[in-house]
Amino acid sequence: MATGDAMPGTAVISAEKRQFSFLPDNPSAIHDLQYSGTAAAKLSWEVIKILDKIAYRRNAIVDPSLSQGVAFFSFLRNMTADGFFTSEIGIKYLGYIGSAFLKEFPGCPPVPEA
């Protein structure tokens, strides 16, 4: 299948749309989610559509009825990040050394020039 071709009965979803979406990259996977006979796939498709609506604050501006869902998703996203970066693995990821004593302060890193 050439790039940009859609499965019969589906719309082409641009790479820009997929960048800000929970939709899979593969058009046949999108087709399977939309038209598969299994209840789980149909439920997955519905969940994806809801997540796409509440995951970004700009959607609450366009449709004020989404504002509570957007606020909840934002809260959940922030709590997930807080939980990760306060865990042992998150602290290692940040390279945080805590209250370690430094014999000599190396100074601030230089400001990158734009």
Secondary structure, DSSP 8 states (H G I E B T S, - for coil): --TT---TT-----HHHHHTSSS-S-HHHHHHHHH-S-HHHHHHHHHHHHHHHHS-THHHHH-GGGHHHHHHHHHHHHHHHHHHHTSHHHHHHHT---S---SS----------
